[in-house]
Amino acid sequence: MKITKVKIKPNNTEIAYLESDARNSKEVVFKSWDTQSKEFLESLQVLKRHMIYILELPEEYEETLTITGISIKYEEEGIGVVISALKGLDSLDAPLCLNTPYIPPQRNENTHTPMCGTLEMAVDKITSLARQFVGGMHRAQGQLFEKESDNGKVS
């Protein structure tokens, strides 16, 4: 299963992937209204530093930037990506929507792209967790039973 898109919202996850047989390939979109696990959410937020670098944004944007998705294209030379984010604004209730341009794989030694080993590793982790999410893992689960505190009272 090749993940082509991961898009998250607070209570909504959309994961697109390629399903293929001997002759055909089709893109399947998986949608879930389960909350994502902390690990899954954090794996996407690692991309903040890459987005700030690629878009030449001020460092202080990291505080109000939230990575919301990634689109992945598989090429012969490797993977290429587009990273999507929202940046909170003080002056409006709506956020600023940001997308990187397409970041192609490093095709040869004469071409320089922002695609680096750490970005590829981050994308690999995200796609691995996305596959597991489709399989039922990496979903946050509420407390089934009330917890008893140290003093014996139920909270």
C-alpha positions in Angstrom: 0.0 0.0 0.0 1.6 3.3 -1.2 0.3 6.2 0.8 -0.3 9.2 -1.5 -2.0 11.6 1.0 -2.5 12.2 4.7 -4.8 14.9 5.8 -5.8 15.5 9.4 -8.3 17.6 11.3 -9.1 17.4 15.0 -11.7 14.6 14.6 -11.2 13.6 11.0 -8.5 11.8 9.1 -8.2 11.2 5.4 -5.6 8.8 4.0 -5.4 8.1 0.3 -3.4 5.1 -1.0 -2.7 3.2 -4.2 -4.1 -0.3 -4.5 -2.8 -2.2 -7.4 -2.9 -5.6 -9.1 -1.0 -7.0 -12.0 -2.4 -4.5 -14.6 -4.3 -1.8 -12.8 -3.8 0.7 -10.0 -6.5 2.7 -8.3 -6.4 5.3 -5.5 -8.5 4.5 -2.5 -9.5 7.2 0.0 -9.9 6.1 3.6 -11.8 8.5 5.9 -12.1 8.1 9.7 -13.7 10.2 12.4 -11.6 8.7 15.1 -9.2 11.0 16.9 -5.5 10.4 16.0 -3.0 9.1 18.5 -0.4 11.6 19.9 2.4 9.8 18.1 0.6 10.1 14.7 -0.1 13.8 15.3 3.5 14.4 16.4 4.9 12.6 13.3 3.3 15.3 11.1 4.4 18.2 13.3 8.1 17.2 12.7 7.6 18.7 9.2 7.3 22.2 10.7 11.0 22.9 10.5 11.1 21.7 6.9 8.2 23.9 5.9 9.8 27.0 7.6 13.0 26.3 5.8 11.5 25.6 2.3 9.1 28.6 2.4 11.8 30.8 4.0 9.5 31.7 6.8 10.5 33.4 10.1 11.6 30.9 12.8 8.9 32.2 15.2 6.2 30.8 12.9 6.8 27.4 14.4 4.8 28.4 17.5 1.6 29.0 15.5 2.1 26.6 12.6 0.2 23.3 12.5 1.0 20.7 9.8 -2.3 19.4 8.5 -1.2 17.1 5.7 1.2 15.8 3.1 0.8 14.7 -0.5 3.3 12.2 -1.8 4.3 11.3 -5.4 6.4 8.3 -6.1 9.0 8.7 -8.8 11.7 6.4 -10.1 14.3 8.5 -8.2 12.4 8.5 -5.0 9.5 10.4 -3.4 8.4 14.0 -3.9 6.1 15.8 -1.5 3.8 18.8 -0.9 3.4 19.8 2.8 0.2 21.6 3.9 -0.2 23.7 7.1 -2.3 26.2 8.9 -0.9 29.3 10.7 -3.0 30.9 13.3 -3.5 34.7 12.9 -4.1 37.2 15.7 -6.2 39.5 13.6 -8.7 36.9 12.2 -10.5 33.8 13.4 -9.6 32.0 10.2 -6.0 30.6 9.8 -3.6 31.3 6.9 -3.4 28.2 4.7 0.1 27.3 3.5 1.4 24.7 1.0 4.9 24.2 -0.1 5.6 23.9 -3.8 6.2 20.3 -5.0 9.5 19.1 -3.5 10.9 16.6 -6.0 13.3 13.8 -5.1 17.0 14.4 -5.7 17.2 13.2 -9.3 20.9 13.6 -9.8 24.0 15.2 -8.3 23.6 18.3 -10.5 20.1 19.2 -9.2 19.5 20.5 -5.7 16.2 20.1 -4.0 15.1 20.6 -0.3 14.4 16.8 -0.3 16.9 15.6 2.3 17.4 12.4 4.3 15.6 13.8 7.4 12.6 14.8 5.4 12.5 11.4 3.7 12.7 9.7 7.1 9.9 11.9 8.5 7.7 11.0 5.5 8.5 7.3 5.9 7.4 7.4 9.5 4.2 9.3 8.6 3.3 6.7 5.9 4.1 3.8 8.2 1.8 5.3 10.9 -0.9 6.1 8.3 -0.9 2.4 7.1 -1.3 1.4 10.7 -4.1 3.9 11.2 -5.9 2.4 8.3 -5.4 -1.0 10.0 -7.0 0.3 13.2 -4.0 1.4 15.2 -2.8 4.9 16.2 -6.2 6.1 17.2 -6.7 8.0 20.4 -9.1 6.2 22.7 -11.1 7.7 25.5 -11.0 6.3 29.0 -13.4 3.4 29.2 -13.7 3.4 33.0 -13.4 6.1 35.6 -9.9 6.3 37.1 -9.3 5.9 40.8 -6.9 8.6 42.1 -4.2 8.0 44.6 -6.4 8.9 47.5 -9.0 6.3 46.5 -11.6 8.7 45.1 -13.1 8.2 41.6 -12.4 11.0 39.2 
